[in-house]
Amino acid sequence: MKPFTLLFAFIFILLNQSTATPVANKIELHAQPFDLNQVQLLDGPFKHAQELNRENLLKADLDYLCYPFRREAKLPSPVKGIDKLGWPYTGHVLGHFLSASAMLWRNTGDAEIKKHADSIVAVLAECQAANGNGYIGGFPEKSILELEGLVSDKSVYANVPWYCLHKVYAGLLDMYVLTGNKQALEVLEKAAGWIEKNLSLLNDQQIEKMLGAEHGGMKEVLVNLYAVTGKENYLKLAERFTHHAVVGPFLHGKDPLDGLHANTQFPKFIGLTRQYEVTGDAALANVVTTFWSDVVNDRSYVTGGNSVREHFSPKGHLSQNVTADTTETCNEYNMLRLTRELFCLDPQPKYADFYERTLYNQILSARHPEDGGQLYFQQLQAGRSKEKWGQISKGGASCCCGTGLESAAKFADSIYFHDGQNRLFINLFISSVLDWKENGLSLRQENQYPEVGKTKFTFTCRQPVAIVINVRRPWWATADFQILVNGQRQDIASKPGSYVPLERTWQSGDKLEVIMPLSFRMEGFTDNPDRVAVMFGPLVMAAVTEKNNRYAAINGDRAHLFDDFKSVAGKPLEFTAPPEAFRTSAVVVANKPVRFKPLLNMVNESYAVYWEVIKQ
């Protein structure tokens, strides 16, 4: 289960007359997300991606997804002979499938999606019953023992068993909380009993050794299970999944991340955030915010993405690490989940700004706009392209294919937030309709953003309602930012990277318009300001170049480099630049302008994102 679902767990538990007793957070959330069923996407790139995601979920072969679980339970399966495909068939994608289906159903009410997901939960229950001890996994149970160092031979099925199990557990919890599937909770609680039994055999040193391997969000899912059921043993179990080798240095103001596998780390801190919320342990809060700042400010590229070949490069040398296989998409999926939770705790605009940057330039950019394929890595080295698009419906079972299913199922979850009373935060400019039932307010947002730097809101109210609307002024909106209410410009001082508060009594028919003209700028590396990327508003811009051409240099006065950019007729967000200024070869080819467009819109072309500034 993801953090945003906990706010609605109480509702579903009561509706289902469960014996579970939910536990409230000890730490107050200053911004709360809306239930996924309160925000509906309107036509635009995010709704299009969501619809492609739905198609791919429905095309998925459920027997293939269930095969490894039936195999381990020694149950008959309609499919055979796929063991040679290796670790992707250890069950982790099935977990992502459950989570994505639960989110999509909760958002859209799609009965067909829920039917498929419910059938998988039933298969997992059958497999668990056949195993007879609570185990539910897509690889031999002994793999866990091997990881714990209790047996000597190594399994060929999984070297990250807890990672794979976490996806299944999280999917089951999402199915219970978001769709009300009681069987999912029953299976999960039996699995938690199996975990408890196995970990009781280990001392703290053995646990620490075990956590040296990637173990996903085991801490988080167990904390969430505690929050849903109120059973203290789950919280104690979650505490055993604290990886002290990584968390400890942050407690003492040190950064141990150089060279570590990046995506292994993010779920640890998401879990710590949830642990902080339910226990009130103040030391954990500083650890998590320090980790977030470190990754965002020192280890992330202009897209918001991070890592090279899945690992953190040395701190202070990011500009030297724009090589092959940059920005694993799983990382950004997890960073946005962490960012969202930190925003709920402390609604600062920096969290929303980072969320927007990464959502457009990494999450949406890493999805194929025609068939919903998912990138593993988004390449940032000049002369490379987006390639190897994975799809669950075509056998794609990478980790990023799995997280991509979830990302595209919950685009509606971070557009709007509220404070539990009369304050609304507008964080993202995505065409959508918000149904704020509690305040009798419906808010319809319509735009062509980010093609056009403005958005419009229309109010429908049961009766006039006094609320404060905090409109985010993005970090990039440096000039001519305007807010109009019913056509009248509001005289409210603001600065980029802040919220503009609008306090009034709103009535049906009221119009709110936000104007934020897009403009060009450069962003350089902290460790090398002369290695830069071009941005237009929130978008990272890339130049079309030849395959494997690593040459990308800027020659000219930075202050006036964009003066000669020309829009391409009929192609929004595409521009040409003079080859004398933006060089893609050492020898300038006259009358052959360089063509720029958002990295988001690059599909088949080779491109350049980063440029070396030639000293004058």
C-alpha positions as CSV (number, residue, x, y, z in Angstrom):
1,M,0.0,0.0,0.0
2,K,1.2,3.5,-0.8
3,P,1.1,6.3,1.8
4,F,-1.8,8.1,0.1
5,T,-4.1,5.2,0.7
6,L,-3.9,5.3,4.4
7,L,-6.2,8.3,4.7
8,F,-9.0,6.2,3.2
9,A,-8.3,2.9,4.9
10,F,-10.6,3.7,7.8
11,I,-13.5,4.1,5.4
12,F,-13.0,0.8,3.7
13,I,-12.5,-1.1,6.9
14,L,-15.8,0.2,8.3
15,L,-17.6,-0.5,5.1
16,N,-16.3,-4.1,5.1
17,Q,-17.1,-4.5,8.8
18,S,-13.5,-5.8,9.3
19,T,-12.2,-6.7,12.8
20,A,-9.1,-4.6,12.1
21,T,-8.7,-1.5,14.3
22,P,-6.9,1.2,12.3
23,V,-4.2,3.4,14.0
24,A,-4.2,7.1,13.4
25,N,-0.9,9.0,12.7
26,K,0.8,10.5,15.7
27,I,2.2,13.2,13.4
28,E,-0.3,15.6,11.8
29,L,-0.4,15.9,8.0
30,H,-0.5,19.6,7.1
31,A,-1.6,18.8,3.6
32,Q,-3.8,15.8,2.7
33,P,-4.4,14.2,-0.6
34,F,-7.8,13.7,-2.1
35,D,-9.2,10.2,-2.6
36,L,-8.4,9.0,-6.1
37,N,-12.1,8.9,-6.8
38,Q,-12.4,12.7,-6.2
39,V,-10.1,13.7,-9.1
40,Q,-10.9,12.8,-12.7
41,L,-8.5,13.4,-15.5
42,L,-9.7,15.3,-18.6
43,D,-8.3,15.0,-22.1
44,G,-4.6,15.6,-22.3
45,P,-1.3,13.7,-22.2
46,F,-1.8,12.2,-18.8
47,K,-5.3,10.9,-19.5
48,H,-3.9,9.5,-22.8
49,A,-1.1,7.7,-20.9
50,Q,-3.7,6.4,-18.4
51,E,-5.9,4.9,-21.1
52,L,-2.9,3.2,-22.8
53,N,-2.0,1.8,-19.4
54,R,-5.5,0.4,-19.0
55,E,-5.3,-1.3,-22.3
56,N,-1.9,-2.9,-21.4
57,L,-3.2,-4.1,-18.1
58,L,-6.2,-5.7,-19.8
59,K,-3.9,-7.3,-22.4
60,A,-1.6,-8.9,-19.8
61,D,-1.6,-12.7,-19.6
62,L,-2.8,-13.4,-16.1
63,D,-1.7,-17.0,-16.3
64,Y,1.9,-15.9,-17.0
65,L,1.7,-13.5,-14.0
66,C,0.5,-16.3,-11.8
67,Y,2.7,-19.0,-13.2
68,P,5.6,-18.7,-10.7
69,F,3.2,-18.8,-7.7
70,R,1.5,-21.9,-9.0
71,R,4.9,-23.5,-9.7
72,E,6.1,-23.0,-6.2
73,A,2.8,-24.2,-4.7
74,K,2.9,-27.2,-7.1
75,L,-0.4,-26.4,-8.6
76,P,-1.3,-27.0,-12.3
77,S,-0.7,-24.1,-14.6
78,P,-2.0,-23.4,-18.1
79,V,1.4,-22.1,-19.1
80,K,4.8,-23.9,-18.8
81,G,8.4,-23.6,-19.9
82,I,9.0,-19.9,-19.0
83,D,11.5,-20.6,-16.1
84,K,14.3,-19.9,-18.5
85,L,13.2,-16.3,-18.7
86,G,14.8,-15.8,-15.3
87,W,14.2,-13.4,-12.5
88,P,11.4,-11.3,-14.0
89,Y,9.2,-14.3,-13.4
90,T,9.6,-14.3,-9.7
91,G,6.3,-12.5,-9.2
92,H,7.2,-8.9,-8.6
93,V,5.3,-7.7,-11.7
94,L,2.1,-9.4,-10.5
95,G,2.4,-7.2,-7.4
96,H,2.7,-4.0,-9.4
97,F,-0.3,-5.3,-11.5
98,L,-2.4,-5.5,-8.4
99,S,-1.4,-2.0,-7.2
100,A,-2.0,-0.4,-10.6
101,S,-5.3,-2.1,-11.0
102,A,-6.5,-1.1,-7.5
103,M,-5.5,2.5,-8.2
104,L,-7.1,2.6,-11.6
105,W,-10.3,1.1,-10.3
106,R,-10.4,3.5,-7.4
107,N,-9.9,6.4,-9.8
108,T,-12.2,5.4,-12.6
109,G,-14.4,2.6,-11.3
110,D,-13.4,0.3,-14.1
111,A,-15.1,-3.0,-13.3
112,E,-13.2,-5.0,-15.8
113,I,-9.9,-4.0,-14.3
114,K,-11.1,-5.0,-10.8
115,K,-12.4,-8.3,-12.0
116,H,-8.9,-9.2,-13.3
117,A,-7.2,-8.1,-10.1
118,D,-9.7,-10.0,-7.9
119,S,-9.1,-13.2,-9.9
120,I,-5.3,-12.8,-9.2
121,V,-6.0,-12.4,-5.4
122,A,-8.0,-15.6,-5.5
123,V,-5.1,-17.5,-7.2
124,L,-2.7,-16.2,-4.6
125,A,-5.0,-17.5,-1.9
126,E,-5.1,-20.9,-3.5
127,C,-1.3,-21.0,-3.8
128,Q,-0.9,-19.9,-0.2
129,A,-3.3,-22.6,1.0
130,A,-1.4,-25.2,-1.0
131,N,1.9,-24.1,0.5
132,G,0.4,-24.6,3.9
133,N,2.6,-22.2,5.9
134,G,1.6,-18.7,4.9
135,Y,4.3,-18.4,2.3
136,I,3.3,-16.7,-0.9
137,G,6.0,-16.1,-3.5
138,G,7.1,-16.7,-7.0
139,F,10.4,-18.4,-6.2
140,P,11.6,-21.2,-3.9
141,E,11.0,-20.4,-0.2
142,K,14.6,-21.4,0.4
143,S,15.8,-18.3,-1.4
144,I,14.8,-16.3,1.6
145,L,16.8,-18.6,3.9
146,E,19.8,-18.4,1.5
147,L,19.7,-14.6,1.8
148,E,19.6,-14.9,5.5
149,G,22.7,-17.1,5.4
150,L,21.0,-20.2,6.8
151,V,21.6,-22.6,3.9
152,S,24.6,-22.8,1.6
153,D,23.3,-23.4,-2.0
154,K,22.2,-20.5,-4.0
155,S,18.8,-20.2,-5.8
156,V,18.7,-19.5,-9.5
157,Y,15.4,-17.8,-9.2
158,A,16.0,-14.7,-7.1
159,N,18.8,-12.8,-5.6
160,V,16.5,-10.1,-4.3
161,P,13.6,-12.1,-2.8
162,W,12.4,-9.6,-0.3
163,Y,12.2,-7.0,-3.1
164,C,9.9,-9.3,-5.1
165,L,7.8,-10.2,-2.1
166,H,7.3,-6.6,-1.2
167,K,5.7,-5.9,-4.5
168,V,3.2,-8.7,-3.9
169,Y,2.5,-7.6,-0.3
170,A,2.0,-4.0,-1.4
171,G,-0.4,-5.1,-4.2
172,L,-2.4,-7.1,-1.7
173,L,-2.7,-4.2,0.7
174,D,-3.7,-1.8,-2.1
175,M,-6.4,-4.3,-3.2
176,Y,-7.8,-4.3,0.3
177,V,-7.6,-0.6,1.1
178,L,-8.6,0.7,-2.3
179,T,-11.1,-1.9,-3.5
180,G,-12.3,-3.5,-0.3
181,N,-11.1,-7.0,-1.2
182,K,-11.1,-8.8,2.2
183,Q,-9.4,-11.9,0.8
184,A,-6.3,-9.7,-0.1
185,L,-5.9,-8.7,3.6
186,E,-6.4,-12.3,4.7
187,V,-3.6,-13.5,2.4
188,L,-1.4,-10.7,3.5
189,E,-1.8,-11.3,7.2
190,K,-1.0,-15.0,6.8
191,A,2.1,-13.9,4.8
192,A,3.1,-11.6,7.6
193,G,2.9,-14.5,10.0
194,W,5.3,-16.4,7.8
195,I,7.7,-13.4,7.9
196,E,7.4,-13.1,11.6
197,K,8.2,-16.8,12.0
198,N,11.3,-16.6,9.8
199,L,12.7,-13.5,11.2
200,S,12.3,-14.7,14.7
201,L,15.1,-17.2,13.9
202,L,17.6,-14.3,13.2
203,N,19.6,-12.1,15.5
204,D,20.2,-8.4,14.7
205,Q,23.5,-9.1,13.0
206,Q,21.9,-11.6,10.6
207,I,19.1,-9.2,9.8
208,E,21.6,-6.5,9.0
209,K,23.5,-8.8,6.7
210,M,20.2,-9.8,5.0
211,L,19.3,-6.1,4.4
212,G,22.5,-5.7,2.4
213,A,20.5,-7.0,-0.5
214,E,17.7,-5.0,-2.2
215,H,14.6,-5.6,-0.1
216,G,12.1,-3.0,-1.6
217,G,9.7,-1.4,0.7
218,M,9.3,-4.1,3.3
219,K,9.4,-1.6,6.2
220,E,6.8,0.5,4.6
221,V,4.3,-2.2,3.8
222,L,4.6,-3.6,7.3
223,V,4.1,-0.1,8.9
224,N,1.1,0.3,6.7
225,L,-0.3,-3.1,7.7
226,Y,0.1,-2.0,11.3
227,A,-1.7,1.3,10.5
228,V,-4.6,-0.6,8.9
229,T,-5.0,-3.4,11.5
230,G,-3.7,-1.8,14.7
231,K,-1.6,-5.0,15.4
232,E,1.6,-4.0,17.2
233,N,3.5,-7.0,16.1
234,Y,3.5,-5.7,12.5
235,L,5.2,-2.4,13.6
236,K,7.8,-4.4,15.5
237,L,8.4,-6.5,12.4
238,A,8.7,-3.3,10.4
239,E,11.4,-2.0,12.7
240,R,13.6,-5.0,12.0
241,F,13.8,-3.8,8.4
242,T,15.8,-0.8,9.3
243,H,19.1,-0.9,7.4
244,H,21.4,0.7,9.9
245,A,24.4,0.7,7.5
246,V,22.6,3.3,5.4
247,V,20.3,5.0,7.9
248,G,22.9,5.3,10.7
249,P,25.3,7.7,8.8
250,F,22.4,10.0,8.0
251,L,21.5,10.1,11.7
252,H,25.0,11.5,12.3
253,G,25.0,14.0,9.4
254,K,27.0,11.8,7.0
255,D,26.2,10.7,3.4
256,P,27.0,7.1,2.6
257,L,25.4,7.0,-0.9
258,D,28.4,7.1,-3.2
259,G,28.4,4.0,-5.3
260,L,25.3,2.4,-3.8
261,H,22.6,0.9,-5.8
262,A,20.1,3.8,-6.0
263,N,16.7,2.2,-6.1
264,T,17.6,0.0,-3.1
265,Q,17.7,3.2,-1.0
266,F,14.6,5.1,-1.7
267,P,12.1,2.6,-0.3
268,K,14.1,2.5,3.0
269,F,13.4,6.2,3.5
270,I,9.8,6.0,2.4
271,G,9.4,3.4,5.1
272,L,11.1,5.6,7.6
273,T,8.7,8.4,6.7
274,R,5.7,6.2,7.4
275,Q,7.3,5.0,10.6
276,Y,7.8,8.6,11.7
277,E,4.2,9.4,11.0
278,V,2.8,6.6,13.0
279,T,5.3,6.6,15.9
280,G,6.2,10.3,16.2
281,D,10.0,9.4,16.4
282,A,11.4,12.9,15.6
283,A,14.9,11.7,14.7
284,L,13.5,9.9,11.7
285,A,12.1,13.2,10.2
286,N,15.5,14.8,9.9
287,V,17.0,11.7,8.4
288,V,14.4,11.6,5.6
289,T,14.5,15.3,4.7
290,T,18.3,15.2,4.6
291,F,18.2,12.2,2.3
292,W,15.7,13.9,0.0
293,S,17.8,17.1,-0.2
294,D,20.9,15.2,-0.8
295,V,19.4,13.3,-3.8
296,V,17.6,16.3,-5.3
297,N,20.3,18.9,-4.9
298,D,23.5,16.9,-5.4
299,R,22.6,13.7,-7.2
300,S,19.8,14.5,-9.7
301,Y,20.1,15.6,-13.4
302,V,18.0,18.4,-15.0
303,T,15.1,15.9,-15.6
304,G,14.8,15.1,-11.9
305,G,16.2,11.7,-12.6
306,N,19.2,10.2,-10.9
307,S,21.8,7.3,-11.1
308,V,24.1,5.9,-13.7
309,R,23.7,2.2,-14.5
310,E,21.4,2.0,-11.4
311,H,24.0,3.4,-9.0
312,F,24.8,6.8,-7.4
313,S,27.8,8.4,-8.9
314,P,30.4,10.1,-6.5
315,K,29.0,13.2,-4.9
316,G,30.4,16.4,-6.4
317,H,31.1,14.7,-9.8
318,L,27.6,14.5,-11.3
319,S,28.6,16.5,-14.5
320,Q,31.3,13.8,-15.2
321,N,28.7,11.1,-15.1
322,V,26.5,11.7,-18.0
323,T,27.2,8.4,-19.7
324,A,25.3,5.4,-20.8
325,D,22.2,4.2,-18.9
326,T,21.3,7.2,-16.9
327,T,18.2,7.8,-14.8
328,E,16.5,4.4,-14.0
329,T,12.8,5.1,-14.1
330,C,12.1,3.1,-10.9
331,N,14.2,5.6,-9.0
332,E,12.0,8.5,-10.0
333,Y,8.8,6.6,-9.3
334,N,10.0,6.2,-5.7
335,M,11.4,9.7,-5.4
336,L,8.0,11.1,-6.3
337,R,6.3,8.9,-3.7
338,L,8.8,10.2,-1.1
339,T,8.4,13.8,-2.3
340,R,4.6,13.5,-2.1
341,E,4.7,12.2,1.5
342,L,7.1,15.0,2.6
343,F,4.8,17.6,1.1
344,C,1.9,16.2,3.1
345,L,4.0,16.6,6.3
346,D,5.3,20.1,5.3
347,P,3.7,21.6,2.3
348,Q,6.6,23.6,0.9
349,P,6.6,24.6,-2.8
350,K,10.0,23.0,-3.3
351,Y,8.4,19.6,-3.1
352,A,5.8,20.5,-5.6
353,D,8.3,22.1,-8.0
354,F,10.5,18.9,-7.9
355,Y,7.4,16.8,-8.4
356,E,6.4,18.7,-11.6
357,R,10.0,18.7,-13.0
358,T,10.3,14.9,-12.6
359,L,6.7,14.0,-13.6
360,Y,7.0,15.6,-17.0
361,N,10.7,15.1,-17.8
362,Q,11.1,11.6,-16.5
363,I,7.9,9.8,-15.6
364,L,5.8,10.9,-18.6
365,S,8.9,11.2,-20.8
366,A,9.8,7.6,-20.2
367,R,6.4,6.3,-21.6
368,H,5.9,5.6,-25.3
369,P,3.1,8.0,-26.4
370,E,1.6,5.5,-28.9
371,D,1.6,2.1,-27.2
372,G,2.4,2.9,-23.5
373,G,5.8,1.2,-23.6
374,Q,8.0,1.9,-20.6
375,L,11.7,2.8,-20.6
376,Y,14.1,1.2,-18.1
377,F,16.7,4.0,-18.5
378,Q,16.2,7.4,-20.0
379,Q,19.5,8.2,-21.7
380,L,21.0,11.7,-21.2
381,Q,24.4,11.2,-23.0
382,A,24.5,13.0,-26.4
383,G,23.8,10.9,-29.4
384,R,21.7,8.4,-27.6
385,S,18.0,7.7,-27.9
386,K,15.1,6.2,-26.1
387,E,15.1,2.5,-26.8
388,K,14.0,-0.9,-25.4
389,W,10.4,0.1,-24.5
390,G,9.0,-2.6,-22.3
391,Q,5.3,-3.6,-22.0
392,I,3.6,-6.0,-19.7
393,S,1.3,-7.1,-22.5
394,K,4.3,-8.1,-24.6
395,G,6.2,-10.0,-21.8
396,G,8.0,-6.9,-20.4
397,A,8.7,-7.7,-16.8
398,S,11.5,-5.3,-15.8
399,C,11.3,-3.5,-12.5
400,C,10.6,-0.2,-14.4
401,C,7.9,-1.8,-16.4
402,G,6.2,-2.7,-13.1
403,T,6.6,0.7,-11.4
404,G,5.5,2.3,-14.7
405,L,2.1,0.5,-14.4
406,E,1.6,2.2,-11.1
407,S,2.8,5.6,-12.2
408,A,0.3,5.7,-15.1
409,A,-2.6,4.5,-12.8
410,K,-2.3,7.4,-10.3
411,F,-1.6,10.6,-12.3
412,A,-4.6,12.1,-10.5
413,D,-3.2,11.7,-7.0
414,S,-1.0,14.8,-6.7
415,I,-2.7,17.6,-8.5
416,Y,-4.7,18.9,-5.5
417,F,-4.3,18.7,-1.7
418,H,-6.2,20.2,1.2
419,D,-5.6,20.9,4.9
420,G,-8.6,19.1,6.2
421,Q,-10.6,22.3,6.5
422,N,-10.9,25.2,4.1
423,R,-7.4,25.4,2.4
424,L,-6.7,24.0,-1.1
425,F,-3.3,23.6,-2.7
426,I,-3.1,23.5,-6.5
427,N,0.2,21.8,-7.2
428,L,0.0,20.6,-10.8
429,F,-1.6,22.1,-13.9
430,I,-3.2,19.0,-15.4
431,S,-6.6,19.1,-17.0
432,S,-8.9,17.5,-14.4
433,V,-12.0,17.8,-12.3
434,L,-11.8,17.9,-8.5
435,D,-14.9,16.9,-6.5
436,W,-14.3,18.4,-3.0
437,K,-17.4,16.8,-1.5
438,E,-16.7,18.0,2.0
439,N,-16.9,21.7,1.0
440,G,-19.6,21.3,-1.7
441,L,-17.2,22.4,-4.4
442,S,-16.4,21.1,-7.8
443,L,-13.3,22.6,-9.6
444,R,-12.7,22.1,-13.3
445,Q,-9.2,22.7,-14.6
446,E,-8.7,23.0,-18.4
447,N,-5.6,23.9,-20.3
448,Q,-3.1,23.0,-23.0
449,Y,-0.3,23.0,-20.6
450,P,2.7,22.7,-21.0
451,E,2.2,23.7,-24.7
452,V,0.7,27.0,-23.4
453,G,1.7,28.5,-20.1
454,K,-1.7,29.1,-18.6
455,T,-4.6,27.2,-17.0
456,K,-8.2,28.0,-16.2
457,F,-10.4,26.9,-13.3
458,T,-14.2,27.0,-13.3
459,F,-16.2,26.7,-9.9
460,T,-19.4,24.9,-9.3
461,C,-20.6,25.2,-5.7
462,R,-23.7,23.9,-3.8
463,Q,-23.6,27.3,-2.0
464,P,-21.1,30.1,-1.7
465,V,-18.0,28.7,0.1
466,A,-15.2,30.6,1.8
467,I,-11.9,28.8,1.2
468,V,-8.3,29.8,0.6
469,I,-6.8,28.5,-2.6
470,N,-3.0,28.3,-2.7
471,V,-1.9,28.5,-6.3
472,R,1.7,27.3,-7.0
473,R,3.8,29.8,-8.8
474,P,6.4,27.5,-10.4
475,W,10.2,27.9,-9.8
476,W,10.5,28.7,-13.5
477,A,7.8,31.4,-13.8
478,T,10.1,34.3,-13.4
479,A,8.3,37.0,-15.4
480,D,4.7,38.2,-16.2
481,F,3.1,35.8,-13.8
482,Q,-0.6,36.7,-13.4
483,I,-3.6,35.5,-11.6
484,L,-7.1,36.6,-12.7
485,V,-10.4,36.0,-10.9
486,N,-13.4,36.6,-13.1
487,G,-11.2,38.5,-15.5
488,Q,-9.7,40.8,-12.8
489,R,-6.0,40.7,-12.2
490,Q,-5.2,40.1,-8.6
491,D,-2.6,42.4,-7.0
492,I,-0.8,39.8,-4.8
493,A,2.9,39.9,-4.4
494,S,4.7,36.6,-5.1
495,K,7.9,35.1,-6.3
496,P,8.9,32.0,-8.3
497,G,8.8,28.9,-6.2
498,S,6.0,30.0,-3.8
499,Y,2.3,29.7,-3.2
500,V,-0.1,32.6,-4.0
501,P,-3.0,32.6,-1.5
502,L,-6.5,33.6,-2.8
503,E,-8.9,34.0,0.1
504,R,-12.5,34.7,-0.9
505,T,-16.0,33.3,-0.9
506,W,-16.3,31.4,-4.1
507,Q,-19.6,30.9,-6.1
508,S,-20.8,28.8,-9.0
509,G,-19.5,30.3,-12.2
510,D,-16.4,31.9,-10.8
511,K,-13.4,31.7,-13.0
512,L,-9.7,31.6,-11.9
513,E,-7.0,31.9,-14.5
514,V,-3.3,31.5,-14.0
515,I,-1.0,32.9,-16.6
516,M,2.7,31.9,-16.5
517,P,4.5,32.6,-19.8
518,L,7.1,30.0,-20.8
519,S,10.6,31.2,-21.4
520,F,14.0,29.7,-22.2
521,R,16.8,29.4,-19.7
522,M,19.9,27.3,-19.0
523,E,20.6,25.1,-16.0
524,G,24.2,24.0,-15.3
525,F,25.6,21.4,-12.9
526,T,26.6,22.6,-9.4
527,D,30.1,21.0,-9.9
528,N,30.4,22.4,-13.5
529,P,28.3,25.5,-14.4
530,D,29.7,25.3,-18.0
531,R,27.9,22.1,-18.7
532,V,24.3,23.1,-19.2
533,A,20.9,22.0,-20.4
534,V,18.2,24.1,-22.0
535,M,14.8,24.4,-20.4
536,F,11.6,26.0,-21.7
537,G,9.3,26.5,-18.7
538,P,9.1,23.2,-16.9
539,L,10.4,21.2,-19.9
540,V,13.9,19.9,-20.6
541,M,14.6,20.6,-24.2
542,A,16.6,18.3,-26.4
543,A,18.2,18.8,-29.8
544,V,17.9,16.3,-32.6
545,T,21.3,14.9,-33.5
546,E,22.9,12.0,-35.3
547,K,23.1,8.6,-33.6
548,N,26.2,8.2,-31.4
549,N,27.2,11.8,-32.0
550,R,28.6,12.9,-28.7
551,Y,29.5,16.4,-29.8
552,A,27.2,19.1,-28.3
553,A,28.7,22.6,-27.6
554,I,27.5,26.1,-27.1
555,N,29.4,29.0,-28.6
556,G,28.1,32.5,-27.9
557,D,26.9,35.0,-25.4
558,R,24.7,33.2,-22.9
559,A,22.6,36.2,-22.3
560,H,21.4,36.3,-25.9
561,L,21.6,32.7,-27.1
562,F,17.9,32.3,-27.2
563,D,17.2,35.5,-29.2
564,D,17.5,33.7,-32.5
565,F,15.3,30.7,-31.6
566,K,12.5,30.4,-34.0
567,S,9.2,28.5,-33.6
568,V,8.5,25.7,-36.0
569,A,5.2,26.4,-37.7
570,G,2.5,23.9,-36.8
571,K,4.6,22.1,-34.3
572,P,4.0,23.4,-30.7
573,L,7.1,23.5,-28.5
574,E,9.5,22.9,-31.4
575,F,12.2,25.5,-32.3
576,T,15.2,25.9,-34.5
577,A,18.5,27.5,-33.3
578,P,21.4,28.7,-35.4
579,P,24.2,26.1,-35.8
580,E,26.9,28.7,-35.1
581,A,25.6,28.9,-31.5
582,F,24.4,25.4,-30.8
583,R,27.0,23.1,-32.4
584,T,26.4,19.4,-32.9
585,S,29.7,19.1,-34.8
586,A,33.1,20.7,-34.6
587,V,32.7,22.1,-38.1
588,V,29.6,24.3,-38.4
589,V,27.3,23.4,-41.2
590,A,25.8,26.6,-42.5
591,N,22.1,26.9,-43.2
592,K,21.4,23.7,-41.2
593,P,19.7,24.9,-38.0
594,V,19.6,22.8,-34.9
595,R,16.1,21.5,-34.1
596,F,14.9,21.6,-30.4
597,K,11.9,20.0,-28.9
598,P,11.0,18.7,-25.4
599,L,12.8,15.6,-24.3
600,L,9.2,14.5,-23.4
601,N,8.3,14.4,-27.1
602,M,11.4,12.6,-28.3
603,V,10.5,9.0,-29.3
604,N,12.7,7.6,-32.1
605,E,15.3,10.4,-32.6
606,S,18.8,10.6,-31.2
607,Y,19.3,13.7,-29.2
608,A,21.5,15.9,-27.1
609,V,20.4,17.3,-23.7
610,Y,23.7,18.6,-22.1
611,W,26.0,21.1,-23.8
612,E,29.6,22.2,-23.1
613,V,30.0,25.9,-23.1
614,I,32.9,27.0,-25.2
615,K,34.9,29.6,-23.4
616,Q,35.1,32.9,-25.3
